[in-house]
């Protein structure tokens, strides 16, 4: 055998080495991004404590029995459920069972979900647009401030985003292969996402369906038939838990928190559905909800910057004091919440509805940093190929990511009730479009090279200007890192244009990297601030706001020790430590003791968890003795009715001589009516010996 006979086999070796080096470099770059993301998410973790105490108390309850676990009971007594579906909370409970009911155990599932979301987004973008686009999308998602804040919290949005990204992957596979099984897998994943945050999971679903219908290489009637079957699977998976719970007799399960008629279906359509969009509380079912008066929405607990002091969103309008002084003796008097004046009651948090809502404070610092570049990226995909049937790769990406972003942005621009961390849902689409658009414009060659580079520089300049303007809106002055960012963009732009003249690819790559560095600098620093200066209200995680966050509990529950000692000494052998108007006043006592605390009004104080008749029965059976009840509180009346207040007046006596002020860590704006920030004047009633 001669040397020449070996030549055909020896020739590919340098190419193989280059390929191996490329693969190693790709994974090293992704690993570096994950290290950065992990640092942002794990650093300063002890400052977060139990994060959202309402959910943490629910997890503590779920660990006490399989009954509480399945129904996601909000407190160990199983009186009422958390107002969210089970999957995200089940994952948290499993983590807490392994690592303990602590900061790490509660937050680990969301951090892991956030890191996995980065990997899935990298894969989805890379498989169609190359490694550079995939890495850029992954980096953008890793440093989106609201994503960092949400991944570091026990709200369930990080788990939701991961489930939807996996669903997107399945729909992409179905579009490429025409295989029904991938379509059904995607449908099941959307149904699982629904069981994490209910209807919010459906926001990207039209984009998933449009991707398959417009992109799959099959006859249109066959695609419609498959999508119809997938829709049935989506609905069946979505409602599986809800149907089981609603078919369970009410006396064998907890009350469905924040529902209008003790059913999960009502919770889906009402509190987690129409009320989010139009701010109305359903009365008389779906049709009745369309004509119901607006109701001040409940806000998850914790001090938040925003409305002026002494103007609580609950209680008489205009910040006027209640008709009876808080904590006064005598009969507890329910105070009805005031209707909104036309704008969302948490306007200080989400702004007013409108087309520019995501571009202006208070929401512009959450997920919008790369939004101008993402919009240009979407337009680039739209004009980068001729329309064909079925649509080609670039237009498929536009349908998937542009549809995801467009539908989500439209909803959050008009919705009445949501919270800042909900915007983490938009981050994957913003990151993907920004990365794809930037890489596509940089790679343009031939006669389109000059226009593409000019469009890229225009988009980069607009994005950087928006970032600087956004940062200056939340800080007292224009931040000092903007000068290096502007310098980087100028240098990068000059190098990008010079590379076209001298035809040096390396020069263009350096310029492109410099321009991207200029755009990523501000959101990266903002994410660092988000990690270092954790929000004082971890019930509502958000990006750094530039305002003082206030004291953090660093894992400690906030209870009145005198009240707790008094109750513990007198309730041994009883089921309930006490009854309270709402979870806002009771969650920390669950965390402090592990004992049941009856939430008379559910999360917000407006649910009819128990009737006066059942309350009397609990007292008569020796299961409950003490009821903490105030004349006015951020949760409104206990149970939302005068029936409970009347029964307490007639059958219980007010306990005096001990300070029973509840250190409530989660009033809607940190100031209780007539009280100091973080406290709720409340009376304790002893119902021992009542019939």
DONUKE-866740 format. One record per residue (C-alpha): residue in one letter; x, y, z. Coordinates in steps of 0.001 Angstrom, whole numbers, padded with zeros to 6 digits, always signed. Layout:
! DONUKE-866740
AXYZ ...
END
This chain:
! DONUKE-866740
X+000000+000000+000000 X+001450+003352-001040 X+001336+006688+000700 X-001038+008003-001947 X-003579+005358-000995 X-003769+006882+002482 X-004281+010435+001226 X-008089+010385+000913 X-008363+009258+004528 X-005729+011629+005881 X-007133+014783+004261 X-010176+015253+006533 X-008105+015237+009747 X-007404+019011+009885 X-011092+019634+009246 X-011991+017214+012039 X-009634+019050+014390 X-011189+022395+013473 X-014640+020940+014099 X-013575+019565+017470 X-012071+022907+018472 X-015283+024641+017367 X-017454+022307+019446 X-015222+022700+022508 X-015241+026492+022125 X-019025+026480+021800 X-019564+024563+025013 X-016925+026538+026873 X-018675+029764+025865 X-022036+028399+026980 X-020469+027227+030240 X-019090+030732+030820 X-022564+032193+030283 X-024022+029694+032751 X-021339+030560+035307 X-022248+034230+034952 X-025945+033409+035207 X-025380+031178+038238 X-023372+033865+039979 X-026138+036416+039469 X-028713+033977+040805 X-026884+032365+043739 X-024991+035396+045062 X-026466+037180+048109 X-029060+034435+048386 X-029255+034623+052174 X-030718+038126+051879 X-033924+036672+050443 X-035093+034639+053424 X-038338+032838+052689 X-038899+035222+049744 X-042673+035132+049193 X-043921+034067+052646 X-047397+033227+051349 X-045997+030556+049038 X-043411+029464+051616 X-046144+028874+054200 X-048041+026917+051570 X-045020+024682+050947 X-044698+024164+054719 X-048325+023081+054723 X-047870+020770+051735 X-045046+018941+053495 X-047353+017942+056352 X-049749+015681+054445 X-050425+014274+050995 X-053887+015850+051188 X-052362+019300+051600 X-049769+018494+048935 X-052290+017529+046266 X-054673+020418+046914 X-051809+022950+047509 X-053253+024018+050847 X-052164+027483+051949 X-051921+026532+055645 X-051513+023228+057503 X-055151+023075+058553 X-056154+022764+054899 X-058806+025464+055148 X-058023+027148+051817 X-055810+026612+048782 X-053123+028843+047343 X-054546+030833+044439 X-052250+029126+041903 X-052277+025667+040298 X-050077+022915+041686 X-047107+021996+039469 X-044708+024800+040398 X-045544+024400+044078 X-045183+020629+043902 X-041651+021091+042598 X-040878+023519+045427 X-042277+021107+048006 X-040130+018287+046619 X-037044+020493+046831 X-037898+021587+050373 X-038405+017968+051401 X-034831+017218+050264 X-032967+020413+051200 X-035188+021766+053959 X-037716+024553+054248 X-035149+027303+053855 X-033935+029825+051310 X-031941+027307+049305 X-034613+024622+049340 X-037375+027023+048272 X-035462+028897+045578 X-033370+026114+044026 X-036123+024883+041640 X-036555+028356+040153 X-032794+028912+039802 X-032366+025556+038086 X-035330+026309+035819 X-033758+029655+034911 X-030413+028053+034050 X-032098+025335+031995 X-034101+027992+030149 X-030816+029574+029053 X-029631+026228+027667 X-032931+025520+025869 X-033003+028992+024299 X-029389+028542+023159 X-030340+025276+021487 X-033463+026658+019814 X-031659+029656+018318 X-028406+027856+017448 X-030053+025031+015502 X-031430+027516+012941 X-029095+030519+013077 X-025771+029186+014292 X-023677+029119+017433 X-023033+032862+017597 X-026751+033676+017572 X-027467+030964+020140 X-024776+032199+022511 X-025896+035811+022159 X-029519+034865+022904 X-028418+032829+025927 X-026314+035713+027251 X-029136+038204+026767 X-031543+035993+028706 X-028960+035381+031447 X-028575+039113+032158 X-032186+040259+031796 X-032824+041923+035191 X-036403+040768+035733 X-035367+037197+034895 X-032584+037373+037492 X-035061+038670+040094 X-037674+036030+039263 X-035206+033137+039200 X-034218+034181+042752 X-037758+033896+044070 X-040357+031277+044881 X-042915+032698+042507 X-043438+030148+039733 X-042687+032207+036613 X-039229+030714+036049 X-040739+027229+035941 X-043428+028535+033583 X-040845+029973+031165 X-038913+026687+031093 X-042067+024673+030345 X-043005+027045+027506 X-039502+026944+026004 X-039647+023147+026023 X-043069+023359+024380 X-041606+025675+021729 X-038864+023111+021076 X-041485+020386+020585 X-043524+022529+018174 X-040359+023343+016203 X-039591+019626+015938 X-043162+018943+014839 X-042881+021627+012154 X-039627+020196+010832 X-040637+016524+010859 X-044443+016627+010412 X-044582+014096+013241 X-047756+014084+015320 X-045964+012862+018429 X-043911+016066+018691 X-047073+018118+018317 X-048730+016188+021135 X-045640+016481+023338 X-045773+020236+022823 X-049473+020227+023714 X-048822+018304+026940 X-046034+020741+027879 X-048374+023697+027356 X-050901+021942+029597 X-048226+021489+032257 X-047353+025183+031920 X-051043+025966+032453 X-050851+024049+035726 X-048037+026377+036788 X-049613+029804+036121 X-052967+029060+034436 X-053990+031298+031503 X-050659+033119+031366 X-049269+029924+029826 X-051521+030381+026796 X-050014+033698+025694 X-047409+032097+023356 X-049767+029303+022249 X-051108+031108+019127 X-047506+031545+017972 X-046866+027810+018449 X-049967+026921+016436 X-049173+029439+013693 X-045629+028061+013420 X-046900+024569+012707 X-049729+025604+010400 X-047579+027955+008309 X-044315+026027+008448 X-045079+022293+008306 X-044853+020657+004874 X-048281+019007+004865 X-051669+019630+003352 X-053561+022361+005167 X-056504+020144+006118 X-054173+017577+007667 X-052447+020290+009679 X-055809+021576+010902 X-056793+018074+011975 X-053553+017573+013882 X-053807+020998+015537 X-057374+020237+016576 X-056200+017038+018228 X-053361+018952+019879 X-055889+021495+021148 X-057905+018721+022774 X-054737+017481+024468 X-053894+021012+025642 X-057323+021458+027219 X-057390+017973+028737 X-053937+018363+030273 X-054647+021897+031426 X-057879+021034+033208 X-056878+017624+034579 X-056121+018862+038115 X-058964+021385+038074 X-061562+018761+037179 X-060379+016360+039885 X-060467+019126+042496 X-063870+020458+041454 X-065334+016934+041472 X-064119+016443+045038 X-066917+017287+047522 X-066211+020714+049082 X-066275+019273+052597 X-063422+016922+051673 X-061020+019542+050343 X-059909+023109+051075 X-061819+026134+049874 X-060457+027264+046487 X-058635+030481+047332 X-059496+033674+045405 X-062360+031956+043574 X-065888+033310+043525 X-067777+030071+044076 X-065254+027642+045590 X-064247+026106+042252 X-061014+025996+040272 X-062927+026845+037100 X-064038+030091+038704 X-060431+030798+039707 X-059289+030225+036104 X-061899+032474+034534 X-062050+035065+037300 X-059083+035935+039498 X-056492+034404+037164 X-058368+035247+033970 X-060712+038110+033167 X-059785+040059+036258 X-056157+040153+035110 X-057196+041631+031782 X-060064+043982+032617 X-059941+044279+036410 X-063426+042997+037065 X-064498+040528+039680 X-066783+037920+038084 X-070275+037946+039535 X-072718+035397+038252 X-070264+033536+036059 X-068511+034510+032850 X-071286+036698+031449 X-071876+038402+034770 X-068222+039263+035001 X-068485+041411+031890 X-070876+043723+033699 X-069350+043564+037178 X-067966+046701+038744 X-064188+046975+038979 X-062769+045841+042289 X-059487+046879+043817 X-057255+043884+043071 X-055407+042093+045779 X-051677+042635+045836 X-049265+040046+047124 X-047770+041067+050421 X-044702+043091+051221 X-043477+046673+051344 X-043290+048268+047932 X-042137+051717+046929 X-044785+053670+045135 X-047921+055293+046471 X-047610+058168+048901 X-047630+057314+052614 X-050979+057054+054394 X-052823+056370+051130 X-053385+052617+051254 X-055131+050994+048312 X-057656+049401+050689 X-059976+051311+052955 X-061758+054639+052403 X-060603+056567+049312 X-058152+059412+049469 X-056222+057975+052399 X-058910+059037+054858 X-058901+057219+058198 X-061493+054510+058767 X-064674+055340+060590 X-063425+053515+063701 X-059850+053811+064947 X-057791+050680+064208 X-057580+048295+067110 X-060350+050013+069044 X-062442+047932+071387 X-065916+046719+070668 X-067272+044982+067620 X-064957+044373+064675 X-066183+046458+061771 X-065475+045302+058209 X-064133+047979+055856 X-064975+047440+052217 X-062284+048130+049617 X-062692+051267+047550 X-063201+050881+043788 X-060377+052115+041559 X-060507+055576+040068 X-059917+054428+036485 X-056304+053277+036570 X-054903+050052+038015 X-054650+050275+041810 X-051011+049158+041592 X-050293+051814+038983 X-047097+052706+040857 X-045877+049186+040010 X-047107+048587+036442 X-048042+052022+035117 X-051146+052791+033094 X-052324+050767+030098 X-051084+052024+026740 X-048873+051187+023749 X-045731+052620+025407 X-046205+050908+028760 X-043163+048648+028322 X-040945+051537+027215 X-041510+053897+030127 X-041174+053645+033925 X-042064+051789+036025 X-041767+048764+033678 X-038965+049787+031324 X-036222+048498+033641 X-037575+044948+033762 X-037299+043196+030389 X-037189+045989+027808 X-033459+046776+027635 X-032963+045062+024263 X-036506+045599+023011 X-035566+048163+020292 X-032976+045747+018876 X-035524+042908+019092 X-038048+044919+017073 X-035433+045608+014398 X-034532+041910+014508 X-038124+040970+013812 X-038305+043374+010874 X-035029+041965+009570 X-036444+038446+009608 X-039561+039668+007825 X-037637+041116+004834 X-034783+038612+004767 X-036585+036050+002592 X-039317+035898-000004 X-042733+034667+001135 X-043192+030955+000433 X-045608+028210+001346 X-044748+026642+003683 X-042768+029486+005173 X-038977+029251+005343 X-036673+029211+008363 X-036390+032984+008829 X-040134+033482+008689 X-040677+030521+011002 X-038461+032246+013569 X-040454+035445+013056 X-043733+033618+013666 X-042417+031837+016764 X-040467+034583+018533 X-042272+037551+017022 X-045639+036001+017813 X-044543+035184+021361 X-043304+038724+021917 X-046127+040471+020077 X-048963+038692+021870 X-047269+038975+025252 X-046417+042654+024792 X-049954+043409+023634 X-051427+041726+026706 X-049131+043460+029179 X-049739+046794+027445 X-053486+046659+028126 X-053878+044315+031110 X-055358+045693+034310 X-053739+043510+036946 X-050332+041865+036852 X-046971+042307+038544 X-043536+043264+037296 X-042111+039772+037463 X-044736+038547+034974 X-042642+040283+032307 X-040047+037510+032554 X-042360+035729+030096 X-041253+038181+027380 X-037524+037747+027974 X-036909+034623+025818 X-038571+036192+022789 X-036785+039533+023250 X-033443+037751+023643 X-033988+035496+020623 X-035102+038268+018268 X-032335+040634+019363 X-029669+037941+018881 X-030984+036649+015563 X-031446+040154+014157 X-027963+041278+015179 X-026269+038185+013726 X-028299+038325+010518 X-027403+041964+009934 X-023736+041344+010679 X-023558+038378+008310 X-025225+040143+005397 X-022895+040248+002413 X-022763+041374-001195 X-024899+044320-002188 X-026779+044167+001129 X-023678+044534+003297 X-023676+048334+003584 X-027435+048727+004232 X-027321+045872+006745 X-024414+047391+008697 X-026101+050798+008721 X-029349+049272+009994 X-027363+047385+012649 X-025681+050589+013805 X-029007+052420+013834 X-030587+049656+015942 X-027592+049579+018293 X-027633+053366+018708 X-031375+053409+019390 X-031041+050553+021885 X-028151+052160+023741 X-029959+055518+023853 X-033032+053750+025255 X-030888+051964+027871 X-029246+055192+029003 X-032601+056961+029174 X-034138+054071+031121 X-031292+053926+033624 X-031414+057692+034154 X-035157+057439+034929 X-034444+055175+037891 X-031274+056835+039150 X-030625+060377+040343 X-028312+061053+037401 X-027097+059480+034183 X-024970+056515+035311 X-021211+056840+034927 X-020863+053619+032924 X-022706+055122+029967 X-019582+056920+028705 X-017619+053664+028177 X-020715+052145+026570 X-021037+055026+024123 X-017310+054864+023385 X-017542+051123+022745 X-020428+051634+020354 X-018609+054369+018423 X-015429+052324+018111 X-017377+049213+017208 X-019398+051049+014578 X-016283+052490+012946 X-014639+049078+012855 X-017758+047495+011368 X-017820+050033+008541 X-014059+049953+008043 X-014179+046182+007650 X-016405+046626+004598 X-013832+048906+002987 X-010685+046899+003675 X-012494+043533+003493 X-011163+042175+006789 X-013568+039800+008529 X-011595+039853+011787 X-011842+043644+011938 X-015606+043413+011509 X-015873+040740+014181 X-013995+042938+016674 X-016232+045883+015855 X-019362+043749+016147 X-018262+042420+019540 X-017556+045965+020753 X-020995+047174+019644 X-022706+044245+021369 X-020670+044867+024512 X-021981+048424+024570 X-025581+047171+024414 X-025176+044433+027014 X-023268+046522+029547 X-026219+048350+031075 X-028576+045359+031536 X-025668+043327+032920 X-024857+046012+035503 X-028560+046372+036294 X-028786+042639+036908 X-025806+042937+039248 X-027663+045648+041157 X-030737+043399+041234 X-028666+040669+042877 X-026789+042940+045280 X-029741+045073+046368 X-032553+042589+046778 X-036011+044121+046816 X-037365+044798+050292 X-040545+043038+049188 X-039694+039573+047995 X-043373+038790+047510 X-043150+040918+044366 X-039681+040332+042893 X-038554+042944+040420 X-035484+044429+038831 X-033446+046991+040735 X-035480+050191+040947 X-032858+052661+042141 X-034814+053238+045339 X-033910+052052+048850 X-035199+048551+049365 X-035715+048776+053124 X-034777+046130+055685 X-034739+042483+054725 X-035732+039731+057118 X-032840+037448+056025 X-034780+034273+056738 X-036530+035389+059917 X-040273+035396+060173 X-041858+038597+061367 X-044157+037769+064270 X-045306+039425+067464 X-043498+037274+069995 X-045747+038335+072876 X-048810+037337+070889 X-047201+034068+069790 X-046180+033132+073353 X-049668+033958+074623 X-051292+031758+071964 X-048873+028853+072276 X-049426+028632+076020 X-053218+028486+075645 X-053779+026407+072508 X-051858+023202+073191 X-053940+020280+071978 X-056025+022496+069707 X-055923+022246+065920 X-055543+025953+065180 X-053110+028423+066679 X-055605+031157+065812 X-057812+032500+063036 X-056810+035641+061127 X-058479+037794+058473 X-056177+036646+055677 X-052914+034963+054741 X-051280+038379+054981 X-051579+038203+058750 X-051116+034463+059166 X-048367+033140+056869 X-045485+034115+059151 X-047140+032367+062114 X-047359+029193+060033 X-043661+029493+059213 X-042778+030226+062849 X-044695+027306+064339 X-045678+024878+061604 X-049172+024938+063109 X-052464+025540+061306 X-053663+029142+061174 X-057178+029580+059838 X-057248+032167+057028 X-060841+033364+057371 X-060712+035292+054112 X-058096+033367+052152 X-055169+035230+050661 X-056667+038704+050526 X-059373+038559+053182 X-062224+038511+050655 X-062888+034778+050372 X-065701+033076+052265 X-063513+030261+053554 X-065752+029546+056525 X-069271+030479+057487 X-070245+031663+060947 X-071881+028261+061483 X-068652+026394+060721 X-066669+028824+062845 X-068973+028103+065771 X-068554+024365+065182 X-064736+024635+065227 X-064902+026504+068533 X-067418+024086+070026 X-065253+021101+069054 X-062237+022630+070796 X-060290+023082+067559 X-060179+026887+067658 X-060179+029382+070514 X-058573+032673+069433 X-059419+034960+066521 X-057289+037953+065568 X-059534+040459+063907 X-059096+044140+063082 X-061449+046979+062372 X-059501+047759+059222 X-056703+045945+057500 X-054966+045673+054179 X-056795+042437+053530 X-060185+043946+054206 X-062743+042135+056362 X-062195+038570+057484 X-064152+036478+055068 X-065437+039542+053269 X-068800+039455+055116 X-070378+041041+058163 X-071525+037555+059225 X-068143+036685+060724 X-067797+040042+062454 X-071264+039713+063962 X-070571+036209+065239 X-067303+037312+066866 X-069055+040228+068549 X-071763+038044+070033 X-069714+035026+071023 X-066171+036142+071849 X-064580+038578+074246 X-061766+040942+073412 X-058476+040148+075177 X-056774+043169+076733 X-053512+043810+078523 X-051166+042485+075822 X-049873+044222+072697 X-051375+042201+069871 X-050147+044334+066970 X-049316+042004+064104 X-046040+042732+062350 X-047507+042236+058920 X-044672+041905+056392 X-046986+042068+053443 X-049518+044864+053393 X-050022+046034+049814 X-047825+049119+050146 X-046091+048576+053475 X-048327+050958+055422 X-051364+049707+057274 X-054293+052106+057666 X-053592+054324+060619 X-050467+052363+061557 X-046759+052360+061000 X-045145+050701+057983 X-045291+046924+058229 X-047716+046741+061167 X-051432+046096+061499 X-053284+047152+064658 X-055573+044244+065400 X-057624+042894+068294 X-057475+039399+069753 X-060750+037689+070650 X-061083+034711+072975 X-063985+032462+072004 X-063498+029789+074681 X-066705+028429+076123 X-068920+029722+073332 X-071695+027493+072044 
END
